[in-house]
């Protein structure tokens, strides 16, 4: 979408314009914020029902959304503001149409496209580029989630040549909440460690190939010429001169040798072929006797490698310190990682997650549902905890209503003081709900006794005693 046409979807005076390269989820989050609606009210206004799982990559119910906001072409919303073009780039027309129809309606999309992609790394948190955020704030007056940053091939920002960062906003949770790019996200973990130019160039090239797979707009199947099989042959992997048989074993061996950083991120890439030289992800893209693989992620990885190989790119072999780096795992790897956590590690993860929630402003109550939203590992542990010990631990650590309301009152009084305003007990009663005026006064007395302001510590899990 051009810079001048990014407002074309703002037909409704109540829905904000959708910017170029903005996720559709991001536009819905901005509508929710500007309208001062919670997620349930937002869903009712845009989709006609309270509960909606509006995914960041392949959302459903887009036809209902388009009708609510006055957009004349819901398919255009999908093509220009979701990851649909990337995931269907290698599919046949019939398959692409099937996914498009599912996204327009309320059918399950991920089972149609991602069900076969269990090894593809799926971002656990939405990603952002700090430099892009500052530029968007300067040019558009706000920050927003950019769709090309959410591609599984995007670990760096091609424009600013810096690693992307993981935000605190999860991509998959049991509780839908529309969240914006906000200032605290600046402290998110980077997706890559500090690295020199050759290593960085490898990830920049991979991201650029992902961009190409995202940006095709034709209705016919895009022609990615030359084909991977042709590129493999031209790069020197013929089994013998004059024949078009591919030496996949040598290709896989050299890929592993040249891809230490990629394999550090995604260990399963090392299994390019099995011991017999068949059925690995490389051979699935280079086969001649069967339909090629439609997995866009591995296609991009192999295409990027072959293009760099053909250009005599120097592949660095050094390893680096990955401490503090956020690594997105595939569904299979994430499940294995979760199931391998010890009880002590889970307890530490619960404590860390609760501490992060208690620091948020405005306050969010640290309930199990909110903890699950922040940590898929904890949610998985809850589901498989047949003995109930972990459930008891999490229930005991969850924040009480008294503790949460103390934090809400402290936040409200601090904000009012900052703006030279005074809040009455009735104001606080309206803010809290489900309290009597006497209970509100008692809670307020606790806050005022301890003092409030930006320099005061959080109440944590205090009680009224």
C-alpha positions in Angstrom: 0.0 0.0 0.0 1.4 3.4 -0.9 2.0 6.1 1.7 -0.9 8.2 0.3 -3.4 5.3 0.3 -2.9 4.0 3.8 -6.0 5.9 5.0 -8.3 4.2 2.5 -9.7 1.9 5.2 -10.8 4.7 7.5 -14.3 4.9 6.0 -15.8 4.8 9.5 -15.3 8.1 11.4 -14.8 6.1 14.6 -12.1 3.8 13.3 -8.5 5.1 13.0 -6.7 5.0 9.6 -4.6 1.9 9.0 -1.0 2.8 8.2 1.1 1.2 5.6 2.6 -2.1 6.9 0.5 -2.0 10.0 -0.9 -5.2 11.4 -4.7 -5.3 11.4 -4.5 -6.3 15.1 -2.6 -3.1 15.7 -5.4 -1.0 14.1 -8.0 -2.7 16.3 -5.8 -2.1 19.4 -5.6 1.6 18.5 -9.4 1.7 18.0 -9.9 0.1 21.4 -7.5 2.6 23.1 -9.0 5.7 21.4 -12.6 4.5 22.2 -11.6 3.8 25.8 -13.2 0.3 25.5 -12.1 -2.9 27.1 -11.5 -5.9 24.8 -15.0 -7.3 25.3 -16.6 -4.0 24.3 -14.3 -3.7 21.3 -15.2 -7.2 20.1 -18.9 -6.4 20.4 -18.5 -3.1 18.5 -16.4 -4.6 15.7 -17.4 -8.3 15.5 -20.8 -8.4 17.1 -19.8 -10.8 20.0 -17.8 -10.5 23.2 -15.3 -13.3 22.7 -13.0 -13.2 19.6 -9.6 -14.7 19.1 -8.2 -12.1 16.7 -4.7 -13.5 15.8 -1.8 -11.2 14.9 -0.9 -13.3 11.8 -3.9 -14.9 10.3 -7.0 -13.4 12.0 -10.5 -14.6 11.3 -13.8 -12.6 11.1 -12.3 -10.0 8.8 -15.5 -9.7 6.8 -17.4 -8.7 10.0 -14.7 -6.2 10.9 -14.7 -4.7 7.4 -18.4 -4.2 7.6 -18.2 -2.5 11.0 -15.5 0.0 9.9 -16.9 0.7 6.5 -14.1 -0.9 4.4 -15.3 -1.9 1.0 -12.8 -4.7 0.3 -12.1 -7.0 3.3 -9.8 -9.2 1.1 -7.6 -6.1 0.7 -7.3 -5.8 4.5 -6.1 -9.4 4.6 -3.6 -9.0 1.8 -2.1 -5.7 3.1 -2.4 -5.9 6.9 -1.9 -9.6 7.8 0.7 -12.2 7.2 -1.5 -14.0 4.7 0.7 -13.3 1.7 3.8 -14.8 3.3 2.2 -18.0 4.5 0.3 -18.8 1.3 3.0 -17.7 -1.2 3.9 -21.2 -2.2 0.4 -22.6 -2.1 -1.8 -23.3 -5.2 -4.6 -20.9 -6.0 -7.2 -23.3 -4.7 -5.4 -23.5 -1.3 -4.9 -19.7 -1.1 -8.6 -19.1 -1.8 -9.5 -21.6 0.9 -7.4 -19.8 3.5 -8.8 -16.4 2.4 -12.4 -17.6 2.8 -11.5 -18.9 6.3 -10.1 -15.6 7.3 -13.1 -13.7 6.0 -15.4 -15.9 8.0 -14.9 -17.6 11.3 -13.3 -20.9 10.3 -10.1 -22.1 11.8 -7.1 -20.9 9.7 -4.1 -22.2 11.5 -5.2 -25.8 11.1 -5.3 -25.2 7.3 -1.9 -23.5 7.0 0.1 -23.8 10.2 -1.0 -27.3 11.2 1.7 -28.8 8.9 4.2 -26.2 10.0 4.8 -27.3 13.6 8.6 -26.8 13.2 8.3 -23.2 12.0 9.3 -20.7 14.8 6.2 -18.7 15.8 6.9 -15.5 17.7 5.9 -15.8 21.4 5.8 -12.0 21.7 5.1 -9.3 19.1 8.3 -7.7 17.9 9.3 -4.1 17.4 12.2 -2.0 16.2 13.0 0.9 18.6 14.2 3.1 15.7 11.1 2.4 13.7 8.9 3.2 16.7 10.6 6.6 17.1 10.2 7.3 13.4 6.6 6.3 13.4 5.9 8.5 16.4 7.6 11.5 14.7 5.9 10.9 11.3 2.5 9.5 12.2 2.1 10.8 15.8 2.0 7.2 17.2 3.7 3.9 17.4 2.1 0.8 15.9 2.8 -2.9 15.3 4.5 -3.4 11.9 3.6 -6.6 10.1 7.0 -7.3 8.5 8.6 -7.3 11.9 6.4 -10.3 12.9 7.6 -12.6 10.1 9.4 -15.7 11.3 12.3 -14.7 9.0 12.6 -11.2 10.6 15.0 -11.0 13.5 16.5 -7.7 12.4 15.1 -4.4 11.0 16.4 -4.1 7.4 16.0 -0.4 7.3 17.9 0.4 10.5 20.2 -2.7 10.5 19.6 -3.5 14.2 18.1 -6.6 15.9 14.4 -6.5 16.6 13.2 -6.8 20.2 10.6 -8.9 21.9 7.8 -6.9 23.5 5.8 -7.9 26.5 2.7 -8.5 24.4 2.1 -12.2 23.7 1.0 -13.5 20.4 -1.0 -16.4 21.8 -3.0 -16.5 25.0 -6.3 -17.6 26.5 -7.2 -14.0 27.2 -7.5 -11.6 24.3 -6.4 -8.1 25.1 -5.6 -5.5 22.5 -2.4 -3.8 23.4 -0.4 -1.0 21.8 3.3 -0.5 21.3 4.2 1.5 24.5 7.3 3.0 26.0 8.0 0.1 28.4 8.5 -2.2 25.4 11.8 -0.3 24.7 13.4 -2.5 27.4 12.4 -5.8 25.6 15.0 -8.5 25.0 16.8 -8.4 21.6 16.2 -11.3 19.2 19.9 -11.4 18.4 23.2 -10.8 20.3 25.7 -8.1 19.2 27.4 -9.4 16.1 29.8 -8.2 13.4 28.8 -7.2 9.9 29.1 -10.6 8.1 26.8 -12.3 10.7 24.4 -9.4 10.7 24.3 -9.4 6.9 23.2 -13.1 6.9 20.1 -12.1 9.0 19.5 -9.0 7.0 19.4 -11.1 3.8 17.0 -13.6 5.3 14.7 -10.8 6.4 14.8 -9.3 2.9 13.8 -12.7 1.4 10.9 -12.8 3.9 9.8 -9.3 2.8 9.7 -10.5 -0.8 7.5 -13.4 0.1 5.2 -11.0 2.0 5.0 -8.2 -0.6 3.8 -10.0 -3.7 0.3 -8.8 -4.5 -0.7 -10.7 -7.7 -3.7 -13.0 -7.6 -1.9 -15.7 -9.6 0.7 -17.8 -7.8 3.9 -15.7 -7.6 6.8 -16.8 -9.7 9.9 -17.1 -7.6 12.5 -17.5 -10.3 14.8 -19.2 -10.5 13.3 -22.2 -8.6 15.2 -23.6 -5.6 16.1 -26.7 -7.6 17.6 -24.6 -10.4 19.5 -22.5 -7.8 20.9 -25.6 -6.2 22.1 -27.0 -9.5 23.6 -23.6 -10.5 25.4 -23.3 -7.1 27.4 -26.4 -7.8 25.5 -29.2 -6.1 25.1 -31.5 -9.1 25.8 -35.1 -8.2 27.8 -35.5 -11.4 28.6 -33.4 -14.5 25.9 -33.5 -17.1 23.2 -34.8 -14.8 20.5 -32.9 -12.9 20.6 -35.1 -9.8 21.3 -33.0 -6.6 23.8 -34.0 -4.0 21.6 -33.2 -1.0 23.9 -34.8 1.5 26.7 -32.3 0.6 24.3 -29.4 0.5 23.0 -30.2 3.9 26.6 -30.7 5.3 27.7 -27.3 4.0 24.5 -25.6 5.2 25.2 -26.9 8.7 28.8 -25.8 8.5 27.9 -22.3 7.3 24.8 -21.7 9.6 26.0 -21.9 13.2 23.9 -18.9 14.2 20.7 -20.1 12.5 21.1 -23.5 14.0 21.7 -22.0 17.4 18.3 -20.3 17.0 16.5 -23.2 15.4 18.3 -26.5 16.1 16.0 -28.6 13.9 17.5 -26.9 10.9 20.5 -29.2 11.4 18.3 -32.0 10.3 18.4 -30.9 6.7 18.5 -34.6 5.6 18.4 -37.8 7.5 21.2 -40.4 7.6 20.0 -41.9 4.3 19.9 -38.5 2.6 16.1 -38.4 2.3 13.1 -36.7 3.8 14.8 -33.7 5.4 13.5 -30.2 5.0 16.1 -29.5 2.3 15.2 -32.4 0.1 11.5 -31.5 0.5 12.3 -28.3 -1.4 14.6 -29.8 -4.0 12.8 -33.0 -4.9 12.0 -33.7 -8.5 9.7 -36.7 -8.1 7.1 -35.2 -5.8 5.4 -31.8 -5.2 7.8 -29.4 -3.5 7.3 -28.3 0.1 5.0 -25.4 0.6 6.6 -24.3 3.9 7.5 -20.7 3.3 9.9 -20.3 6.2 12.3 -23.1 5.2 12.0 -22.0 1.6 13.2 -18.5 2.6 16.1 -20.0 4.7 17.3 -22.2 1.8 16.8 -19.5 -0.9 18.7 -16.9 1.2 21.6 -19.4 1.8 21.8 -20.3 -1.9 21.8 -16.6 -3.0 24.5 -15.7 -0.6 26.5 -18.8 -1.5 26.3 -17.9 -5.2 27.6 -14.4 -4.4 30.7 -15.8 -2.6 29.4 -14.5 0.7 31.8 -15.2 3.7 30.0 -17.3 6.3 31.5 -16.6 9.7 32.0 -19.6 11.9 32.5 -18.0 15.3 30.0 -18.5 18.2 28.8 -15.7 20.5 27.3 -15.1 23.9 23.5 -15.5 23.7 22.8 -14.6 27.3 19.7 -12.4 27.6 18.6 -13.1 24.1 14.9 -13.9 23.4 14.7 -17.0 21.1 11.4 -17.9 19.4 10.9 -21.6 19.3 8.8 -23.8 17.0 5.7 -25.4 18.5 7.5 -28.7 18.8 10.6 -27.2 20.5 8.5 -25.1 22.8 6.5 -28.1 24.0 9.7 -30.0 24.6 11.2 -27.1 26.5 8.1 -26.7 28.7 7.9 -30.3 29.6 11.6 -30.4 30.6 11.3 -27.6 33.2 11.9 -28.7 36.8 9.5 -27.7 39.6 12.1 -25.2 40.8 12.4 -23.6 37.4 8.6 -23.3 37.1 8.3 -21.7 40.5 11.0 -19.2 39.5 9.2 -18.5 36.3 5.9 -17.9 38.1 7.6 -15.5 40.5 9.3 -13.6 37.7 6.0 -13.3 35.7 4.0 -12.1 38.7 6.7 -9.5 39.5 6.5 -8.2 36.0 2.7 -7.9 36.2 2.9 -6.0 39.5 5.1 -3.4 38.0 2.7 -2.5 35.2 0.9 0.8 35.1 -2.1 1.1 35.1 -2.3 -1.9 37.5 -3.3 -5.3 36.2 -4.3 -8.0 38.6 -2.0 -11.0 38.8 -4.5 -13.8 38.3 -3.8 -17.2 36.7 -5.4 -16.1 33.4 -3.2 -13.1 33.2 -0.1 -15.2 34.1 -1.0 -17.7 31.4 -1.3 -14.8 28.9 2.3 -13.8 29.7 3.8 -17.2 29.8 2.8 -20.1 27.6 5.1 -22.3 29.6 3.1 -21.8 32.8 -0.2 -22.3 30.9 1.2 -25.6 29.6 2.3 -26.7 33.0 -1.2 -26.0 34.4 -2.8 -28.1 31.7 -0.5 -31.2 32.3 -0.5 -30.9 36.1 -2.5 -34.0 36.8 -1.5 -34.1 40.5 -2.7 -30.6 41.1 0.5 -29.4 43.0 1.4 -26.8 40.5 -2.2 -25.5 40.3 -2.2 -25.1 44.1 1.1 -23.2 43.9 -0.2 -20.8 41.2 -3.6 -20.3 43.0 -1.7 -19.5 46.3 0.6 -17.0 44.5 -2.2 -15.2 42.7 -3.0 -11.7 43.8 -5.8 -11.1 46.2 -8.6 -8.6 45.4 -7.5 -6.4 48.4 -3.9 -6.2 47.1 -5.1 -5.4 43.6 -7.4 -2.6 44.8 -4.7 -1.1 47.0 -2.5 -0.8 43.9 -5.4 0.7 41.9 -6.1 3.3 44.6 -2.4 4.1 44.9 -2.1 4.6 41.1 -5.3 6.7 40.9 -4.3 9.0 43.8 -0.8 9.3 42.3 -2.1 10.3 38.9 -4.6 12.7 40.4 -1.9 14.3 42.5 0.3 14.7 39.5 -2.5 16.5 37.7 -3.5 18.7 40.7 -6.8 16.9 41.1 -8.6 15.4 44.1 -10.5 12.1 44.1 -13.4 11.6 46.4 -14.3 8.3 48.0 -17.2 8.1 45.6 -14.8 8.4 42.7 -12.7 5.5 44.0 -15.9 3.5 44.6 -16.9 4.0 40.9 -13.4 3.0 39.8 -13.2 -0.2 41.9 -16.8 -1.5 41.8 -18.0 -4.4 43.9 -17.0 -2.5 47.1 -18.9 -0.7 49.8 -18.0 3.0 50.6 -16.7 1.9 54.0 -14.4 -0.7 52.4 -13.1 2.0 50.0 -12.4 4.3 52.9 -10.5 1.6 54.7 -8.4 0.9 51.6 -7.7 4.5 51.0 -6.6 4.9 54.6 -4.0 2.2 54.1 -2.7 3.9 51.0 -2.6 7.4 52.6 -0.9 6.0 55.7 1.9 4.5 53.7 2.1 7.5 51.3 1.8 7.5 47.5 3.7 8.9 44.5 6.0 7.8 41.8 8.8 7.1 44.2 6.8 4.8 46.4 7.3 1.0 46.1 4.5 -1.3 44.9 2.2 -3.0 47.5 2.9 -6.4 46.0 0.7 -8.9 47.7 -0.3 -7.0 50.8 -3.4 -7.7 52.9 -5.4 -5.3 55.0 -4.2 -6.6 58.4 
